Amino acid sequence: MTITHKIYAPATVSMTDLRRASIADIVSDSPVAVLNHNKPAAYLLSANYYEALLDQVENIELSKIVRERRGGKTVKVSLDDL
C-alpha cells in the first residue's frame, strides 16, 4: 500500500541535505518542505515570506472585525469636526 502526502511547497529538501547545507542556501522567497523518509516533516520559510504571511493573517482578522461591525450604529461627522 502506497501512502502519499500532500506537500504545500514548490520545493523540497531532504533532512540529509539540510544537515549538509546552509539554511540560507536552501530558503528562498517561497516555502521549502523538509522531508524525513520522503514525508513532509517541516516547512522552512524566509523571514520576508513569514512576515508577509503574518500580514495576511492580520488582514483576515481585521476583515472579520469589519464584517461583524458592518450595519451597526453610525455617526455622521463632518471633515471640519475632525
C-alpha positions in Angstrom: 0.0 0.0 0.0 1.4 3.4 -1.0 0.6 6.3 1.2 1.0 9.7 -0.4 1.5 13.0 1.4 0.5 16.4 0.0 3.3 18.9 0.0 2.4 22.5 0.4 5.6 23.9 -1.1 7.1 24.3 -4.6 10.4 23.0 -3.4 11.6 20.2 -1.1 14.9 19.2 0.7 15.7 16.1 2.5 16.8 16.1 6.1 20.2 14.7 5.0 20.7 17.6 2.5 19.5 20.1 5.1 22.2 18.9 7.5 24.9 19.3 4.9 23.8 22.7 3.6 23.4 26.2 5.0 19.8 27.1 5.7 20.5 30.4 3.9 21.3 28.4 0.7 18.0 26.5 0.9 15.4 29.1 2.0 14.0 31.1 -0.9 11.1 33.5 -1.4 8.7 30.6 -1.2 8.3 27.8 1.3 10.5 24.7 1.2 9.3 21.4 2.5 11.7 19.4 4.6 11.3 15.7 4.0 12.1 12.9 6.5 11.9 9.5 4.9 10.0 11.1 2.0 7.3 12.5 4.2 7.0 16.3 5.0 8.4 16.9 8.5 8.6 20.7 8.5 8.5 23.8 6.3 11.2 26.4 6.0 10.1 30.0 5.4 12.2 33.0 4.7 11.8 35.9 7.1 10.2 38.0 4.3 7.7 35.2 3.4 6.9 34.7 7.1 6.3 38.4 7.7 4.1 38.6 4.6 2.1 35.6 5.9 1.6 37.3 9.3 0.4 40.4 7.4 -2.2 38.3 5.6 -3.4 36.7 8.8 -3.8 40.2 10.4 -5.7 41.3 7.3 -8.1 38.3 7.6 -8.7 39.1 11.3 -9.4 42.8 10.5 -11.7 41.8 7.7 -13.7 39.6 10.2 -14.0 42.6 12.6 -15.2 44.8 9.7 -17.9 42.2 8.7 -19.0 41.9 12.3 -19.4 45.7 12.7 -21.0 46.3 9.3 -24.5 47.5 9.7 -24.0 48.8 13.2 -24.7 52.2 14.6 -23.2 55.1 12.6 -22.4 58.7 13.5 -22.3 61.4 10.9 -19.2 63.6 11.2 -18.0 66.5 9.0 -14.5 66.8 7.9 -14.3 70.2 9.7 -15.1 68.4 13.0 -12.1 66.1 12.6 
